């Protein structure tokens, strides 16, 4: 403690505790103001990160728009930012696994009807109806962990697991239709179903036919839209020097 003696003639000096006096003065920046400033800075950093992510995802999002993915994802009724994440994830994961994004859309349509929070009677969850045990097993092979079952409601994670699983089943079973049997019934049950012609024929007329029918419908719609765009582009007049106000040399 530092003390300074003050006094006047004829009176004893008094001491003042400078550290106490400094502590008694109001702080230039209150704790509440500092907390608000830090929160605002953190929010701004999050906005910048989100913007950078959007720029990184721009090519995939443009492809999603051209394929009609963006329009169909609106059926999910998710917030706009999550719809964008979902559209990008469908294209990104499909391309990474060698699949058509429209096939992924067909599976989502048949599995959950674009309901990101769908839960089946047997416990399959999310857009692509991933079973928690299957999801946990697939993630563990990558050194990851499914900490909570409800994480399967995250659209990006659900699509990542579902698309990767479907791609693996196509490799194992040799065709999309046979892989869809395994995706729906499980690999073990699928081997038994496919081993018998009667059960194979009956099962193929169900879930696989439904998915493939939706897939072909989406492909036909995309080709029609693409043809209309090409025709519209062809009908756009080519600018000439006269139409641009320039004189020909």
SVG drawing of the C-alpha trace seen along z (x, -y; Angstrom):
<svg xmlns="http://www.w3.org/2000/svg" viewBox="-45 -27 49 96">
<polyline fill="none" stroke="black" stroke-width="0.4" points="0.0,0.0 1.3,-3.4 0.3,-6.3 0.8,-10.1 0.7,-12.4 -1.3,-15.6 -1.7,-18.3 -2.1,-21.9 -0.4,-24.1 -1.5,-23.3 -3.2,-20.0 -1.8,-16.5 -1.1,-15.0 -3.6,-12.5 -2.8,-9.5 -4.8,-8.5 -4.7,-4.9 -4.1,-5.4 -5.0,-1.9 -8.3,-2.2 -9.0,-5.5 -8.2,-4.0 -10.5,-1.1 -13.3,-3.4 -13.2,-5.2 -15.7,-3.9 -14.2,-1.6 -13.9,-3.2 -15.5,-0.1 -18.1,1.8 -18.2,5.6 -21.6,5.6 -20.3,3.3 -17.3,5.5 -19.5,8.6 -21.7,7.0 -18.7,6.0 -17.3,9.5 -20.7,11.0 -21.0,8.6 -17.6,9.5 -18.3,13.2 -21.6,12.7 -19.7,10.8 -17.1,13.6 -19.9,16.2 -21.5,14.1 -18.1,13.9 -17.5,17.6 -21.0,18.3 -20.4,16.0 -17.0,17.7 -18.8,21.1 -21.4,19.9 -18.6,18.7 -16.9,22.1 -20.2,23.9 -21.3,21.7 -20.4,24.2 -22.3,27.0 -25.2,24.7 -25.3,23.6 -25.4,27.2 -28.2,27.9 -30.2,25.1 -29.7,26.4 -30.7,29.9 -33.9,28.8 -32.5,29.9 -33.0,26.4 -36.7,26.3 -37.4,29.8 -35.6,29.2 -38.2,26.5 -40.5,29.3 -38.5,29.8 -39.8,26.5 -36.5,26.0 -35.1,22.5 -33.5,21.0 -29.9,21.5 -30.5,25.1 -32.2,25.6 -29.0,24.3 -26.9,26.6 -29.0,29.5 -29.0,28.7 -25.2,28.4 -24.8,31.6 -26.9,33.6 -24.8,32.6 -21.5,32.7 -22.0,36.2 -23.5,37.6 -20.6,36.5 -18.1,37.7 -19.6,41.2 -20.2,41.4 -24.0,41.1 -26.5,39.0 -27.9,36.3 -31.3,37.0 -31.1,40.6 -30.4,39.3 -33.5,37.0 -35.6,40.0 -34.4,42.0 -35.2,39.0 -38.6,38.6 -39.5,42.3 -37.9,42.6 -39.0,39.5 -40.9,37.2 -38.3,34.5 -39.1,34.6 -35.7,34.0 -37.2,35.1 -38.9,38.3 -38.7,41.4 -39.9,44.8 -41.6,47.4 -38.4,49.3 -36.3,46.3 -34.8,45.1 -34.2,41.4 -34.0,38.3 -34.1,37.5 -32.6,40.8 -34.0,42.8 -30.6,44.0 -30.7,46.5 -28.7,45.3 -26.7,48.5 -25.9,48.3 -24.9,44.7 -22.7,45.3 -21.0,48.3 -20.3,46.3 -18.9,43.3 -16.8,45.6 -15.0,46.9 -13.8,43.3 -12.7,43.0 -15.7,40.9 -18.5,41.3 -22.3,40.8 -22.5,39.2 -26.3,38.9 -29.0,40.5 -30.6,37.1 -27.5,36.0 -29.0,37.9 -31.5,35.1 -28.7,32.9 -29.4,32.8 -25.7,32.8 -24.7,35.7 -27.8,37.7 -27.1,37.2 -23.4,37.9 -24.1,41.2 -27.0,42.2 -25.3,41.5 -22.1,43.2 -24.1,46.3 -26.1,46.4 -22.9,46.1 -21.3,49.0 -24.4,51.2 -24.4,50.5 -20.7,51.7 -21.5,54.8 -24.8,55.8 -23.9,54.9 -26.9,52.7 -28.9,49.8 -32.1,51.9 -30.4,54.7 -28.7,52.1 -32.1,50.5 -33.4,53.9 -30.4,53.9 -31.0,50.2 -34.6,50.9 -34.4,54.4 -30.8,54.6 -27.9,56.4 -28.5,59.7 -32.2,59.9 -31.5,58.7 -29.2,61.6 -32.0,64.0 -34.6,62.0 -32.5,61.9 -31.5,65.5 -35.1,66.7 -36.7,65.6 -40.2,65.5 -39.3,63.2 -36.9,61.2 -39.6,60.5 -42.2,59.5 -39.8,57.3 -38.5,55.6 -42.0,54.5 -42.2,52.6 -39.6,50.2 -36.9,50.4 -39.6,49.8 -41.0,46.9 -37.5,45.2 -36.6,45.9 -39.9,44.6 -39.3,41.3 -35.7,41.2 -36.8,41.5 -39.5,38.9 -36.9,36.5 -34.5,37.2 -37.3,36.6 -38.2,33.3 -34.6,32.2 -34.2,33.0 -37.4,31.1 -36.2,28.1 -32.8,28.3 -34.3,28.5 -36.5,25.4 -33.5,23.5 -31.5,24.3 -34.4,23.3 -34.8,20.0 -31.0,19.3 -31.2,20.1 -34.0,17.6 -32.1,14.7 -31.0,12.4 -27.3,11.9 -26.3,8.3 -25.1,6.6 -23.1,3.4 -26.2,1.5 -28.3,2.8 -25.5,1.7 -25.4,-1.8 -22.1,-1.3 -21.4,-1.9 -19.9,1.0 -16.3,0.3"/>
</svg>
